[in-house]
Amino acid sequence: MHHEPKSCSIIELRKMLDQKKISASELTKSYLDDIRRQDPKFNAFLTVTSDLALSQAKKADEQIASGQNLSLLTGIPLAIKDVILVKDVKATAGSKFLENFVSLYDSTVSARLRNQGAIFLGKTNCDEFAMGSSNENSAYGNVKNPWNIDCVPGGSSGGSAVAVAAFEAKGALGTDTGGSIRQPAALCGIVGLKPTYGRVSRYGIVAFASSLDQVGPMARRVEDVAAIFEGIAGYDPMDSTSANMPLESVATTLSRLDRKVQGLRIGYPKEYLPSGLSPEVRDNFFSALKTFEKLGAKIEEVSLPHTDYGIACYYIIAPAEACANLARYDGIRYTYRAPEVKNLKEVYTKSRTHGFGPEVKRRIFLGTFVLSSGYYDAYYRKAQQVRTLIRKDFDEAFGKVDVIATPTSPTPAFELGSKASNPLEMYLSDVFTVSISIAGLPALSMPCGFTSLNLPLGLQLIGKPFDEASLLRTAFMYESETKYYERMPSL
């Protein structure tokens, strides 16, 4: 099959499918062949659902033939991060604990995609319980970055990012708690959107930190991210934190694209450009701002004074919620159970000792500590107060600007193993993404250039609550000008 369907956008592919230039079945077979051939090198997929994908493709072809109920995503092959439940498919969340767990039901996002005729190629590798910034915490091995297989792909949605970057899926779903969609998107040279908290249902997602987790789309092009976002977003009564807010359609978002967005105000926070930032990342960021200026945007410096507290605040709130959520993995219900246990206490302790990896244990300890009596006020309550201040910083900045731009990651993809022994250094990989999660805002990462070693660099755009449309428009305008998606890793 010629390469065209792999490199075109979802909207172009939709036309090819509707004009019968290619069938969903052919397209799906070609993706499955590529996964079979090259994924052993990248380890992006934990489960490949060939039978499910081919039966969905057959159904999509029938729908296309009859012209009935077609959506933008009918017949489009996608990959799903392994913390997102798909009925009758394994969901390991990258953990030994869930090695043999098969989901009995669809998450809301899976059900929505299924109803729109999307095709599920498989479940992607991720850091265990989505905890990590490099995908080195998966119980099923590292994912390798297609731009350089000695480097990490970023985490925790590393498998989804690599599946997209290596042309093993047209798009993918990831989850983002503190940067886990945006940071791997940046390190793999693709586009990733973390929607506003509450915009996409969390029902049927393996929980990490409930006040932060958000599912979002990853793809090579901004319009593809917009299409998948439209497919999964919207109110869900099954999720008590789901927001009932109007959603602008992709067609509307993409039709309002004036390439020269006159008067769009873009702010850059001085706190995001510390003196220690790598000169390559800094120079690249400022040249992205120049591109926006050339397109007619107004650039101004803004201040987010509580930025320095973001990481500290995040690593109190997230582990506190994680330790509450992970209590359900007790070796008793639907998970791994240690053999040869003498009593109930041993069921818990031995199952958890074997079932959880080191990073997950670290966060359980942290979370248990900050919630324990005597420490709750000093840590957890304080973090919640700081969270409010971080949110106020953004509110004030958005009084002056429409969108805020920052680098996505302080560094390009780093070498496998280079930060694994230093958790604090690893946590700093998310220094530019966590505050946005704490504030619940939408943010997108997109390619904005390459280092001298040909590793991708990412630009992060942050929007007002529920204003994903402005983010997508701003990103689309930059992408149309720079076309970084045309550069591909040499597979």
C-alpha positions in Angstrom: 0.0 0.0 0.0 1.3 3.5 -0.8 2.4 5.6 2.2 -0.1 8.3 1.6 -2.9 7.2 3.9 -0.4 6.9 6.7 0.9 10.5 6.4 -2.4 12.3 5.5 -4.7 13.8 8.1 -7.8 12.1 9.5 -10.0 14.5 7.5 -8.2 13.6 4.2 -8.3 9.9 5.1 -12.1 10.3 5.8 -12.5 11.5 2.1 -10.3 8.6 0.8 -12.5 6.1 2.7 -15.7 7.7 1.6 -14.5 7.8 -2.1 -13.6 4.1 -1.7 -10.0 4.8 -2.7 -9.1 2.6 0.3 -11.2 0.4 2.5 -11.1 0.5 6.3 -10.1 -3.2 6.2 -7.1 -2.6 4.0 -6.1 0.3 6.1 -6.4 -1.7 9.3 -4.5 -4.6 7.9 -1.7 -2.3 6.9 -1.4 -0.8 10.4 -1.5 -4.3 12.0 1.3 -5.4 9.6 3.4 -2.4 10.5 2.9 -3.1 14.2 3.8 -6.7 13.8 6.9 -5.8 11.8 8.4 -2.9 13.7 6.8 -2.7 17.2 9.2 -5.3 18.7 11.8 -2.5 18.3 9.7 0.1 20.1 7.6 -1.8 22.5 4.7 0.7 22.1 1.9 -1.9 22.3 1.1 -4.2 25.2 -1.9 -5.9 23.5 -2.6 -5.9 19.8 -6.3 -6.5 19.2 -6.2 -7.7 15.7 -9.5 -9.6 15.7 -11.4 -6.8 17.2 -9.8 -4.3 14.8 -10.6 -6.3 11.7 -14.2 -6.9 12.8 -14.6 -3.2 13.5 -13.1 -2.4 10.1 -15.5 -4.8 8.3 -18.4 -3.0 10.1 -17.0 0.4 9.1 -16.7 -0.7 5.5 -20.4 -1.7 5.6 -21.4 1.6 7.1 -19.4 3.5 4.5 -21.0 1.5 1.7 -24.5 2.3 3.0 -23.5 5.9 3.7 -25.4 5.7 7.0 -24.4 7.3 10.4 -20.8 8.2 9.3 -18.7 10.2 11.8 -15.4 11.8 11.2 -13.8 8.8 12.9 -15.5 5.9 11.1 -12.9 3.5 9.9 -10.0 5.4 11.5 -7.5 3.1 13.3 -6.5 4.3 16.8 -4.5 3.1 19.8 -5.6 3.2 23.4 -3.4 3.7 26.5 -3.6 0.7 28.7 -5.2 2.5 31.6 -8.4 3.0 29.6 -10.9 0.2 29.7 -12.0 -1.5 26.5 -14.6 -4.3 26.9 -13.2 -7.8 26.7 -9.6 -6.6 26.3 -6.8 -6.8 28.8 -6.1 -3.6 30.8 -2.8 -3.9 32.7 -2.1 -0.2 33.4 1.5 -1.2 33.0 1.4 -3.1 36.2 2.1 -6.7 37.3 -0.9 -6.4 39.5 -3.3 -6.3 36.6 -1.3 -8.7 34.4 -4.4 -10.9 33.7 -7.2 -8.4 34.2 -9.7 -8.3 31.3 -12.2 -5.4 31.4 -15.9 -6.3 31.6 -17.0 -3.0 30.2 -16.1 -0.1 28.0 -14.9 3.2 29.5 -17.1 6.1 28.3 -14.4 7.3 25.9 -14.0 3.8 24.4 -17.8 3.5 24.0 -17.9 6.8 22.3 -15.2 6.0 19.8 -16.7 2.5 19.2 -20.1 4.1 18.5 -18.5 6.4 16.0 -16.9 3.5 14.1 -13.3 4.1 15.2 -11.0 1.0 15.0 -9.1 -0.1 18.1 -5.6 -1.5 17.1 -4.6 -2.3 20.6 -3.5 -1.1 24.1 -0.4 0.9 24.5 2.5 0.6 27.0 2.6 3.2 29.8 4.3 3.9 33.2 2.7 1.7 35.9 -0.6 3.2 36.9 0.4 6.2 34.8 3.1 7.2 37.3 6.2 8.5 35.5 7.8 10.9 33.0 9.8 8.4 30.9 7.8 5.2 30.5 10.7 3.4 32.3 8.3 2.4 35.1 6.2 -0.1 33.1 6.3 -3.6 34.3 6.5 -4.7 30.6 9.7 -2.9 29.6 10.7 0.5 28.3 9.2 2.1 25.2 11.8 3.4 22.8 11.7 6.8 21.1 11.6 6.4 17.3 13.8 9.4 16.8 16.5 7.7 18.8 15.9 4.3 20.3 18.5 5.0 23.1 16.2 7.7 24.4 13.0 7.7 26.4 9.7 8.6 24.7 8.5 10.5 27.7 5.7 9.3 30.0 3.4 8.2 31.2 1.7 7.9 27.8 4.9 6.9 26.0 3.4 4.0 24.2 0.6 6.1 22.7 3.1 8.8 21.6 5.4 6.3 19.9 2.5 4.4 18.2 1.6 7.7 16.6 5.1 9.0 15.9 6.2 5.6 14.4 3.0 5.4 12.1 1.6 2.4 14.0 -1.7 4.2 14.6 -3.4 7.2 13.0 -4.1 8.7 16.5 -4.2 7.5 20.1 -5.7 8.2 23.5 -3.4 9.1 26.4 -4.1 10.3 30.0 -2.5 13.3 31.6 -2.3 13.8 35.3 0.7 16.1 35.5 2.0 16.2 31.9 1.6 12.6 30.8 0.1 13.5 27.3 2.0 16.7 26.7 5.5 15.7 27.7 5.7 12.4 25.6 4.0 14.3 22.7 6.9 16.8 22.9 9.6 14.2 23.2 8.2 12.2 20.2 7.5 15.2 17.9 3.7 14.9 17.8 0.6 16.9 19.0 -1.1 16.0 22.3 -4.0 17.8 24.0 -4.8 17.7 27.7 -8.4 18.9 27.9 -9.9 21.1 30.7 -10.5 19.0 33.8 -14.1 17.7 33.5 -14.2 18.0 29.7 -13.7 14.3 29.0 -15.2 11.6 31.1 -13.0 9.6 33.5 -15.5 6.7 33.8 -13.7 3.5 33.1 -10.2 4.9 33.5 -7.8 3.3 35.9 -7.5 6.1 38.5 -4.3 7.8 39.5 -5.1 11.2 41.0 -8.8 11.9 40.6 -8.7 15.7 40.8 -6.1 15.8 38.1 -6.5 12.9 35.6 -7.8 13.8 32.1 -8.0 11.7 28.9 -6.9 13.4 25.7 -6.0 12.8 22.1 -2.5 12.4 20.5 -1.9 12.6 16.8 0.6 13.9 14.2 -1.6 16.9 13.2 -3.6 19.5 15.1 -6.7 18.8 13.1 -6.5 15.1 13.9 -6.3 15.9 17.6 -9.3 18.2 17.1 -11.2 15.3 15.5 -10.5 12.8 18.2 -11.1 15.4 20.9 -14.6 16.0 19.5 -15.2 12.2 19.4 -14.5 11.8 23.2 -15.4 15.1 24.9 -18.7 16.1 26.5 -20.9 15.5 29.5 -21.1 12.1 31.1 -23.6 11.4 33.9 -21.4 8.4 34.9 -18.6 10.8 36.0 -19.5 13.1 38.9 -16.7 15.5 37.9 -17.9 15.7 34.3 -18.7 19.3 33.2 -21.9 20.0 31.2 -20.4 22.7 28.9 -21.1 23.4 25.3 -18.5 22.1 22.9 -17.5 23.7 19.6 -17.5 21.2 16.7 -14.3 20.5 14.8 -15.9 21.8 11.6 -16.6 25.2 13.4 -13.1 25.2 15.0 -11.4 24.5 11.7 -13.6 26.8 9.6 -12.7 29.8 11.8 -9.1 29.6 11.0 -7.8 32.8 9.7 -4.1 32.0 9.2 -3.1 35.5 10.2 -4.7 35.8 13.5 -4.6 39.5 14.0 -4.5 40.7 17.5 -4.4 37.3 19.2 -2.6 38.0 22.5 -0.1 35.3 23.5 1.6 35.6 26.9 4.8 33.9 27.9 5.5 33.5 31.7 9.0 34.7 32.7 9.0 32.0 35.4 9.1 29.4 32.7 12.4 30.5 31.3 14.8 30.0 34.3 18.5 30.7 33.9 19.3 27.0 33.9 17.1 26.2 30.9 19.0 24.6 28.1 19.9 27.3 25.5 18.6 25.1 22.7 15.1 24.9 24.3 15.1 28.7 25.1 16.2 29.8 21.6 13.7 27.4 20.0 10.9 28.8 22.1 11.7 32.4 21.3 11.8 31.6 17.6 8.3 30.0 17.9 7.1 33.3 19.5 8.6 35.2 16.5 6.6 33.0 14.1 3.4 33.9 16.0 4.4 37.6 15.8 4.9 37.3 12.0 1.4 35.8 11.8 -0.1 38.8 13.5 -0.2 37.8 17.2 0.8 40.2 20.0 3.4 38.7 22.3 3.7 39.9 25.9 5.4 38.7 29.0 3.1 37.6 31.9 3.9 36.5 35.4 2.8 33.3 37.2 4.5 33.9 40.5 3.6 30.6 42.2 5.2 28.5 39.4 8.0 27.5 41.7 5.6 25.7 44.0 4.0 23.7 41.3 6.1 20.5 41.6 5.9 20.5 45.4 2.2 21.0 45.3 1.7 18.3 42.7 3.8 15.8 44.6 1.6 16.2 47.6 -1.8 16.2 46.0 -1.2 13.5 43.4 0.4 10.8 45.7 -2.3 11.6 48.4 -5.1 10.8 45.9 -3.1 7.9 44.4 -2.7 6.2 47.8 -6.5 6.4 48.2 -7.1 5.1 44.7 -4.6 2.3 44.9 -6.0 0.9 48.1 -8.4 -1.2 45.9 -5.4 -3.3 44.8 -5.5 -5.6 47.8 -4.8 -9.0 46.3 -8.4 -10.0 47.1 -10.7 -8.8 44.3 -9.7 -8.6 40.6 -5.9 -8.5 40.8 -2.8 -10.6 41.3 -2.8 -12.5 44.6 0.4 -13.7 46.2 0.7 -17.5 46.6 1.3 -19.2 49.9 -0.1 -16.7 52.3 -0.9 -17.7 55.9 -3.4 -15.0 56.8 -5.3 -11.9 55.6 -2.5 -9.5 56.5 -0.1 -11.5 54.3 -2.6 -11.4 51.4 -2.3 -7.6 51.5 1.4 -7.2 52.1 2.8 -10.0 49.9 0.5 -9.2 47.0 1.4 -5.5 47.1 5.1 -6.1 47.6 5.2 -8.2 44.4 2.4 -6.4 42.5 3.6 -2.8 42.8 6.8 -1.4 41.2 9.2 0.9 43.0 7.7 4.2 41.7 4.2 3.3 42.7 5.4 2.2 46.2 7.2 5.5 46.5 4.0 7.4 45.8 1.9 5.3 48.1 4.4 6.1 50.9 4.4 9.8 50.1 0.7 9.9 49.9 0.1 8.0 53.1 2.6 10.3 54.9 1.0 13.6 53.8 -2.4 12.3 54.8 -1.4 11.0 58.2 -2.6 12.8 61.3 -0.3 15.4 62.4 1.0 16.0 58.8 -2.3 16.5 57.0 -2.5 20.3 57.8 1.2 20.9 57.3 1.2 19.2 53.8 -2.1 18.3 52.2 -4.1 21.2 53.3 -1.2 23.6 52.5 -1.0 22.1 49.0 -4.7 22.7 48.4 -4.3 26.3 49.5 -1.3 26.7 47.1 -3.4 25.1 44.4 -5.9 28.0 44.7 -3.0 30.5 44.4 -1.7 28.8 41.3 -5.2 28.9 39.7 -5.5 32.6 40.6 -2.1 33.3 38.8 -3.6 31.9 35.6 -6.9 33.7 36.0 -5.0 37.0 36.3 -2.7 36.3 33.4 -5.8 35.4 31.2 -7.1 38.8 32.0 -4.4 40.1 29.8 -3.8 37.4 27.2 -5.8 34.8 25.2 -3.3 32.0 25.2 -0.1 31.3 27.2 2.9 29.8 25.5 5.8 27.9 27.2 8.2 25.2 26.3 6.6 21.8 27.1 9.7 20.1 28.5 12.9 21.6 29.9 14.9 19.1 27.8 14.5 17.0 24.7 14.2 13.2 25.1 16.9 12.0 27.5 18.8 8.8 27.4 17.2 5.6 28.8 18.4 5.1 32.4 19.9 8.6 32.7 17.4 9.8 35.4 16.0 6.5 36.6 18.1 6.5 39.8 17.2 10.1 40.7 13.5 10.5 41.3 13.7 14.2 42.0 15.5 14.9 38.8 12.9 12.8 37.0 10.0 14.7 38.7 11.5 18.0 37.3 10.8 16.7 33.8 7.2 17.9 34.4 8.1 21.3 35.7 6.4 23.1 32.8 3.2 20.9 32.8 2.1 20.2 36.4 0.8 23.7 37.2 -1.6 23.6 34.4 -3.0 20.3 35.7 -3.2 21.7 39.2 -5.3 24.6 37.8 -7.4 22.3 35.7 -6.7 24.2 32.4 -6.5 22.9 28.9 -3.1 22.7 27.3 -1.6 21.3 24.1 1.9 20.4 23.1 3.1 20.5 19.5 6.4 20.2 17.6 8.3 23.5 17.3 11.6 22.4 16.0 14.5 20.0 16.5 17.8 19.9 18.4 21.2 19.7 16.7 20.9 15.9 17.3 17.6 15.8 15.5 15.4 15.3 18.6 12.0 17.0 18.6 11.2 20.0 20.8 7.7 20.9 22.0 5.8 24.1 22.4 3.1 24.1 25.0 0.0 26.3 24.5 -2.3 26.9 27.6 -5.9 28.0 27.3 -8.7 29.4 29.4 -11.0 26.8 31.0 -13.1 24.9 28.3 -11.6 27.0 25.5 -9.9 24.1 23.7 -11.2 25.6 20.5 -8.9 28.7 20.8 -5.9 26.4 21.6 -6.6 24.3 18.6 -6.9 27.3 16.3 -3.7 28.9 17.6 -1.9 25.6 17.2 -3.3 25.0 13.7 -2.1 28.5 12.6 1.4 27.8 13.9 1.4 24.3 12.3 0.3 25.6 8.9 3.2 28.0 8.9 5.9 25.5 10.2 4.7 22.1 9.0 7.0 20.2 11.4 4.8 17.1 11.0 6.4 16.7 7.5 9.7 15.6 9.3 9.5 12.0 10.2 11.8 9.7 12.2 13.7 7.3 9.9 12.0 4.1 10.7 
